[in-house]
Amino acid sequence: MNNGIDNFIEIFPYVTTWSTSKYLLLAAVVVCLSACFRLYSQLSSLNISTLIHHQFKARAPPPTISFYKLSLQWPPAACHGTLSCKPPIPSNFTIHGIWPQDRNDEPIPPYNKNNPCTPKRPTPPTDLPIKLRPIEVYLMSEWPNLTANYQFWEYEWKKHGTCSDYPDDPLTYFKSAVKLRLGISTIVRFRRKTSWTVKQVADEVFDVLKAYPEIACNLNPSGTPKQLWEIRLCYDRPNPGQTPHILINCTHRLPVRKGKIIGPCKSLSDTIFFP
């Protein structure tokens, strides 16, 4: 009997030690799993918050139209700058585009079906040859591409027209620009082959039209570096059912994007050539 008790006493410490180690190991596993679960929960919450943030940001409403900018290009400068034009080159200001702008003078982005600017379905650019047939003669005269007409008009429509006030009415959109251009007999009274500062050109336009324009320059690789490329006129956003017609001062005298002047001309004192 005593031997059995003695044996039990000898074994008991090992049993006790083994049980304690087991519980300690189990406790460690529980603590580890708990910590991992908390970390996973935090990461999951972070990912969900990030996804919600990006989703909200992606669905932010498109900017609202504040005014329109009628861009009139001087073909002799355009064709001796970035374009390779087909002759004959017009010697009068022609339309580059009519662009809806927001209140910060940033262009309204093109139509995006994932974040539409309008509940209307914009007219596909491929429909323009049929839609614009009634005014095609005027477009070829006042809004020529200087290279290939419909490619230019389709590009302008896709980039600027689909989120204008006329997304499903390209005829009205293009006609509005032609009407404005035909209503301007004189833009500047300078003689060709003369040089002026940007400020002098802007003041001349104001003297003629009673509104300050935006002046865009380009470079002539083979001649005078800076030349008068475009004169851009600004028009207040019209009431529904109307087209732009009220001339206003442009926000900037030189093109600005995201708060920075873009283009070769950086100052109103820059001298530009009128080819």
BAKOLKOL-541279 format. One record per residue (C-alpha): y negated, x negated, z negated; residue in one letter; residue number from 1. Coordinates in steps of 0.001 Angstrom, whole numbers, plus 500000, padded with zeros to 6 digits. Layout:
<recs>
     c2     c1     c3 residuo num
      Y      X      Z       A NUM
...
</recs>
This chain:
<recs>
     c2     c1     c3 residuo num
 500000 500000 500000       M   1
 497604 497291 499120       N   2
 498396 495528 502376       N   3
 497420 498657 504351       G   4
 494149 498981 502524       I   5
 493437 495326 503013       D   6
 494170 495605 506709       N   7
 491850 498608 507038       F   8
 489111 496756 505247       I   9
 489556 493851 507604       E  10
 489452 496063 510721       I  11
 486631 498358 509554       F  12
 483793 495863 510071       P  13
 484830 495426 513703       Y  14
 485024 499144 514263       V  15
 481633 499554 512696       T  16
 480194 496699 514756       T  17
 481624 498043 518008       W  18
 480232 501517 517406       S  19
 476750 500188 516630       T  20
 476672 498106 519823       S  21
 477766 501117 521813       K  22
 474995 503271 520425       Y  23
 472435 500544 520946       L  24
 473533 500157 524555       L  25
 473393 503916 525088       L  26
 469934 504058 523536       A  27
 468761 501266 525814       A  28
 470054 503136 528855       V  29
 468273 506299 527741       V  30
 464991 504453 527222       V  31
 465300 502799 530638       C  32
 466042 506084 532377       L  33
 463142 507752 530596       S  34
 460762 504979 531665       A  35
 462026 505162 535245       C  36
 461574 508930 535276       F  37
 457987 508636 534024       R  38
 457227 506011 536684       L  39
 458774 508159 539394       Y  40
 456755 511160 538226       S  41
 453538 509144 538342       Q  42
 454297 507810 541826       L  43
 455254 511274 543043       S  44
 452009 512704 541669       S  45
 450041 509892 543316       L  46
 451716 510458 546670       N  47
 451138 514191 546497       I  48
 447491 513689 545548       S  49
 447064 511214 548393       T  50
 448667 513581 550860       L  51
 446473 516437 549660       I  52
 443390 514216 549978       H  53
 444259 513146 553524       H  54
 445158 516684 554489       Q  55
 441840 517977 553141       F  56
 439962 515170 554871       K  57
 441706 515816 558194       A  58
 440814 519504 558008       R  59
 437146 519006 557170       A  60
 435138 521318 559426       P  61
 433686 519777 562591       P  62
 429941 519020 562550       P  63
 427532 521757 563560       T  64
 425382 521522 566677       I  65
 421734 520871 565842       S  66
 420266 520147 569282       F  67
 421118 519089 572830       Y  68
 420314 515801 574518       K  69
 419720 515822 578272       L  70
 420445 512329 579556       S  71
 418704 511446 582830       L  72
 419768 508188 584447       Q  73
 417826 506054 586904       W  74
 420390 505369 589694       P  75
 418918 502019 590862       P  76
 419419 500720 587305       A  77
 422817 502357 586834       A  78
 424102 500989 590139       C  79
 422806 497490 589427       H  80
 424174 497488 585899       G  81
 427621 498835 585078       T  82
 428473 501010 588089       L  83
 429663 500154 591552       S  84
 427988 502934 593504       C  85
 428587 504422 596896       K  86
 425480 504551 599133       P  87
 422992 506031 599460       P  88
 421668 505419 595956       I  89
 419286 508209 594837       P  90
 415737 507206 593995       S  91
 415100 509972 591485       N  92
 416335 510583 587934       F  93
 419715 512327 587995       T  94
 421729 513956 585224       I  95
 424163 511866 583242       H  96
 425033 514665 580863       G  97
 423895 517261 578382       I  98
 425269 516432 574957       W  99
 425460 518558 571799       P 100
 424333 516494 568796       Q 101
 424549 517091 565057       D 102
 421629 516895 562617       R 103
 422191 513136 562212       N 104
 421885 512597 565977       D 105
 425599 511872 566283       E 106
 427502 513380 569231       P 107
 429680 516387 568500       I 108
 433290 515175 568951       P 109
 435440 516556 571782       P 110
 437718 519525 571205       Y 111
 440709 518782 568980       N 112
 443389 521467 568752       K 113
 444408 520192 565313       N 114
 440877 520673 563999       N 115
 439221 523014 566498       P 116
 435449 523209 566720       C 117
 435625 526750 568109       T 118
 438010 529725 567947       P 119
 437674 530004 571717       K 120
 440077 528270 574058       R 121
 438076 525688 576058       P 122
 438385 525763 579819       T 123
 440689 522955 581030       P 124
 438864 520237 582995       P 125
 441251 520804 585902       T 126
 439701 524278 586406       D 127
 436235 522879 587123       L 128
 436516 522770 590938       P 129
 436905 526563 590955       I 130
 434529 527341 588085       K 131
 431689 525173 589423       L 132
 431922 526142 593067       R 133
 428843 528444 592898       P 134
 426580 525511 591907       I 135
 428412 522599 593512       E 136
 425577 521874 595940       V 137
 423083 521594 593052       Y 138
 425443 519431 591054       L 139
 425924 516999 593928       M 140
 422155 516703 594209       S 141
 421066 516695 590549       E 142
 424232 515541 588750       W 143
 425999 513127 591100       P 144
 428497 510634 589773       N 145
 427442 508031 592311       L 146
 431176 507257 592680       T 147
 433343 510411 592543       A 148
 431834 513744 591560       N 149
 434589 515796 589954       Y 150
 436003 512902 587953       Q 151
 432582 512464 586382       F 152
 432075 516169 585723       W 153
 435546 516523 584230       E 154
 434909 513572 581944       Y 155
 431571 514987 580745       E 156
 433085 518422 580246       W 157
 436020 517130 578213       K 158
 433861 514850 576067       K 159
 430756 517018 575559       H 160
 431280 520492 576996       G 161
 434414 521664 575210       T 162
 432630 521707 571832       C 163
 429281 522910 573128       S 164
 428105 526500 572748       D 165
 429898 527287 576020       Y 166
 433486 526002 575595       P 167
 434978 528690 577817       D 168
 432048 528885 580241       D 169
 431589 525585 582118       P 170
 429441 527284 584755       L 171
 426770 528104 582146       T 172
 427086 524663 580567       Y 173
 426520 522745 583808       F 174
 423967 525218 585103       K 175
 421891 524759 581941       S 176
 421463 521039 582668       A 177
 420652 521624 586324       V 178
 418050 524240 585368       K 179
 416368 521839 582955       L 180
 416324 519033 585512       R 181
 414898 521215 588263       L 182
 412154 522310 585864       G 183
 410870 518721 585508       I 184
 408820 517515 588455       S 185
 407531 514302 586859       T 186
 409048 512186 584104       I 187
 407116 508921 584395       V 188
 404260 507897 586697       R 189
 405092 504198 586805       F 190
 405469 502441 590115       R 191
 408835 500883 590774       R 192
 409338 497130 590420       K 193
 407093 497013 587357       T 194
 407779 496042 583751       S 195
 406865 497878 580565       W 196
 407742 497877 576895       T 197
 410078 500519 575506       V 198
 407166 501978 573569       K 199
 405032 502252 576707       Q 200
 407801 504142 578490       V 201
 408287 506501 575533       A 202
 404520 507097 575299       D 203
 404359 507781 579037       E 204
 407076 510419 578792       V 205
 405297 511990 575830       F 206
 402034 512043 577780       D 207
 403748 513852 580660       V 208
 406164 516181 578850       L 209
 404611 516399 575352       K 210
 407784 515317 573563       A 211
 409123 511898 572648       Y 212
 412325 510815 574424       P 213
 415096 508377 573669       E 214
 415073 505327 575954       I 215
 418309 503582 576955       A 216
 418411 500149 578586       C 217
 421114 498279 580442       N 218
 421511 494799 581871       L 219
 421273 493692 585470       N 220
 423659 490748 585782       P 221
 421919 489405 588867       S 222
 418284 490075 588062       G 223
 415901 490905 585247       T 224
 418108 491142 582132       P 225
 416839 494414 580613       K 226
 416045 497424 582734       Q 227
 415221 501105 582263       L 228
 418558 502868 582570       W 229
 418112 506336 581037       E 230
 415473 508660 579648       I 231
 416988 511204 577276       R 232
 415201 514434 576414       L 233
 416016 516592 573409       C 234
 416164 520391 573248       Y 235
 416513 522658 570256       D 236
 419776 524539 569940       R 237
 419281 527915 571619       P 238
 420047 531326 570196       N 239
 423387 532902 571134       P 240
 423401 534040 574744       G 241
 420709 531546 575768       Q 242
 420732 528015 577137       T 243
 418657 525039 575884       P 244
 415010 525358 576871       H 245
 412737 524322 573970       I 246
 411802 520639 574310       L 247
 411533 518764 571000       I 248
 410972 515173 569924       N 249
 414134 513110 569923       C 250
 415149 511693 566546       T 251
 415139 508080 567748       H 252
 413270 506170 570474       R 253
 416300 503944 571052       L 254
 419983 504961 570958       P 255
 421385 504860 567419       V 256
 424996 505263 566357       R 257
 426075 505288 562715       K 258
 422632 504089 561691       G 259
 422543 501088 564046       K 260
 420681 500611 567324       I 261
 423098 500212 570226       I 262
 422433 498757 573666       G 263
 420501 495722 574907       P 264
 417098 496934 573714       C 265
 416670 496490 569971       K 266
 412935 497021 569540       S 267
 410134 499181 570898       L 268
 408391 495951 571877       S 269
 411227 494897 574217       D 270
 410132 494570 577830       T 271
 412174 496446 580440       I 272
 412069 496435 584228       F 273
 411817 499643 586261       F 274
 413828 498794 589417       P 275
</recs>
